[in-house]
Amino acid sequence: MISESDILNCFQHLVEDKIDSLVLVGSGDDAAVIKSQKANLVHSLDISKIHTHFPNNASPEDIAFRSVAVALSDLAAMGATPSFISVGLTSNKKDINWYKKFTQGIQSVMNEYQIKLVGGDVTFGEINVCVNVFGYINENILTRSNAKPGDNIYITGQLGRGRKGLIDWSNGKKSSFVQHYFCPKINFDKSKYISELASSCIDISDGLLKDLRSICKLSKVGAKIFYEDIPITNDIDDLSYGDDYELCFTCPKIYAEKFNKKDFFLIGEITQGKNIELIKDNIPVDLKKNGWDSFE
């Protein structure tokens, strides 16, 4: 079975060893970082597709807001503040009112995060939204590759709310979880705060286990996390489902007092080795599920 990672690896030789005085961070992290006179410019691209990233009968407003918000999450993972976006839309809708409602969703997310739309394109076909996001680094560049053994592992919020929101929406139930699924709040304030302290960071879009594994792989370390310390909404599958858009980050223990328990949840620590160990009821759990992959 082909996976998303297999396909991305086909492109890796095109970007390896291309880091220079202009490109400070390239492929492998949540976003690229490009040197500029104002501040280091951060860029990322995200594609949201009907049936895969949003339901086929979702409203155009929700499709627009969600597509931009989940793309912006990559900037937060890098310790950046968003500045502007461009949007590419493929759609087979022939009612102009659909597009007017779609632009209302774009306007809402622009107002929410005080960003500008600087361009885009439209073509005919099955609905998908390609969003380019740009921002500027706040303090330090957060990457996935600097976690060290002994670092604490934190997440910035409860897992599984997006999963519960999609379930509620599919069942015709109105809840705050539905709002979270279609309009996730991206933690730019927390991102800015941790950018001075964290050793590594990633957004939890594909599931905690998969995204933490990305940190461990690039940092050449392992991790031990404790189930009882992880705030979840539904069950253990919240650790691998994704759609949370919280941040998972590591930080030296000397900074532990700077993270209050209301906004930051200490869930484990970085270890020697390469494996992630999940402890539940003082017993290691067999990690059968990896995380979200649109090709599986």
N, C-alpha and C positions, 0 to 999 in steps of 0.2 A: 504494500500500500504506500503510495507516494504521500509525502507530508509537506507542509508549508516550509519546514526547515530544509528539506531536500531541495526544494525549488530555489529558495534563497541562497543556498550554498552554490548553486550554478553561477550566480552573479558575483560571488565573493572575490574571485581573482581579478575582477574589474576594479575593485575598490581597495584591495590590500596594497599596502606600501605606497599609498597615494597621499598620506598625511604630510603636509608641508607648512610653510609659514602662513598660508592662507586658510587651509582646512585644518582646524585644530582637533576636531573629533569627527571621524567618518563613520562608516557603516559598522553596525554591531550594537550601538546604543539606541536609546529611544529617538534621538534626533541628531543631526549633524550640527557642528558648531563652526562658524566661519568668521574669521577675524574681520572687524570693520573699525572705522575711526570712532564711531559713537560708542560702541560696546560690541562684544562678541555676539554675532548674529546666529540665531538658532533656527534651523529649518527641519520640518518633517512633513511627510505625506501619508495620508490615510485614505483607504477606500472602503466605503460601506455599500453593501449590495443587498437588494431585496431578497427575501426568503432566508438570507444568511445573517445579516447584521440588523435587520429590522423586519417585522411582519409585513406580509404583502398588502394588508388592509390598514396599515398605519396611516395616520393623517400626514399630509405633506408638511405641515408645520412641525410635527414631531420628527419626521424623517430628517428635515433640515437641521433642527436644533441638535438632535443626537449625533448626526454625522460630523458636525463641526466640533461639538463638545468632546467627543472621544478622540478627535485628532488633536485638540488642544492639550489633552492629558499628557501627551508625549513631551510637550514643552515643560510642564510642571515637573516631570520626572528628571529633567535636565537642570532644574533650578533656574528656569527662565520665566520672564514676564511676557505674555503675548502682545503682539503689536498689530499684525495684519494677516489677512488670509486671501486666498483665491480659491474658487470653487468650480469644479467641472461637473456638470450634470448630464447624465444619460437618462432619458425618459421617453416612454411611449404614450404618455398622456396627451390627448388632443383638446382638452378643455383648458382655456387660458386661466380659469379660476384656480385650477390646481397649482399653476405656477405662481399666481399671486399669493396663494396661501404658503407655498414653499418659501417665497421671499420674506413673508412675515416671520417664518421660523428663523431664517437667516438674520433678520433684523433683531429678533429677540436675543439670540446668542451674541450678536455684536454689542447690543446694549448691556448685556449681562457682564461681559468681560472687557468692555471698552476697547474693542478692536475695529479695524477698518477692513472693508472689502476692496481689493485693488485690482481684481480681474477675474476672469473665468471663461468657461465655454459651455455650450449646450449642443448635444447631438441626440439623434433618435435611437432608441433601443430599450432593452430591459433596464429598469430603474437601478442606477447606482450613482453614488456621489463620491467624487474624488476631491479631497480637501488638502490644499497646501497651507501649512501654518508657519508663521515666522514670529520670532520674539527675540529678546535680548537677555543675556545672562545677568542675574542679580549680583551675586557675590562670587561664588566659585562654580565651576562647571561640575555638575553631578554626573557621574558615569556609572557603569555597572562593574567596573574592573578594579576597584580599589578596596574592596572589603578585605579585612585582615582577621586571622584567627583571634578570638577573644572579643571581637566587636559584638555589641548588642544588635538584635534585629527588631525593628519596629514596623508597625503599620499604622496608618493615619485614620482608620475608621472600620466600621463593621462590614464584614464580608457577607455576600449573599443577597443583598438588597435588590440588585438588578435582576437576579434570578427570580426572586419572589415577585418582583414587579411584572415580569413577563408572564409568570404563572397567573397572577391576579388579572392582568389585562386579558389573557386568553380565556379566562373564565368569566369575563364581563364584570369583574369586581373593581370598584374604585378604591384606591388606597394611596398612601404616600409612597409606597414602593413602586407603583406604576409611574408616578412622577419622577422618581429616581431613575427608573429604567430609561425613559425617554429624554429626560433632562438631567443627567448626572451633574453634580456639582464638582468642579475641578478645583483641587486644593492649592491654589496659587499662593495664598497667605502662608500656609504651612510649608510649601515648597521654598519660599523665600526665607523662612525662619531656619529650616534645616540646612540650607545651602552653605551656611557658615560652619556647620558642625558635622554633617554626614560624610562618611567615607565612600558610600555608593548608594544608588537609588534606582528604582524602576517603578513604572505605574502598573497596577494590578488589572490588566485588561484581559489576559489569557488565563487567569487563575493564579492564586498565590504560589502553589507548588511549582508550576511551570516558570513563572516569572522570577521567583527566588532561585530556581535552578539556573536561570540565565546569569544572575549575579555570581553564583558559585562557579559556573563554568568559566566566565571571563576573568574572575578574580583568582581562580585556581584554588578554591577552598571548598569546605563542606558547611553544613548547617544542621543545627538541632533546634527544633521548634516544639512547643508544648500546646497540645490541643486545647486544654482547659484555659489557656491564656489568650486564645484567639477569639475575638468577638464575632460570632456567626449568627445568621438569621434562621437558617433551616436545619441543616445537618452537615455531616462531614464532607459531603460533595461540594459545599460552598468553597472549599479550599482549592478546587480544581475547575470550577465552572467558569469563572471570569465575569466580565461585565461589571466590575466594581469601581474601577478608576480611582481607587485609593492609591496611596504611595506605600511602597515597601522600601525601607532604607536601613542601612547599617551605620553604626556610630561607635567610636571608642567609648568604653565604659566610664571614662573620666567625665563624660558629658551627661551621664544618666540623670543627674538632678535637674537638668535643663528641660526635661520632657515630662510634663504633667500627665497623669493617668487618664484625664478626660479627653485629651486630644491625640495622645500618642500611646499606642499599646505595645508593650514589650512582650514579644512572643518567643524569643529564643536567643541563640548566639551563634556566631560563625565559628566553625571548627576546622581542624586540620583535615586533610583528605578531600574527597570529591563528592561524597554522598549527602543527601538530605535525609535526616532522621526525624520522623514525627512520633512524639511520645504522647500516648493517651492512656490515662489511668496507670501511669508508671510503666507502660508496656509499649515497645516499639510497634508501630502500625505498618502493615504491608501497603506500600503506596502503589496501587494498581492503576489509578487514573493520573494522567500527566497534566492535562489542561486543554484549553480551547485550541483547535486547529481547524481552519475552514476547509481543509482538504480531507478531513476525516469524517 
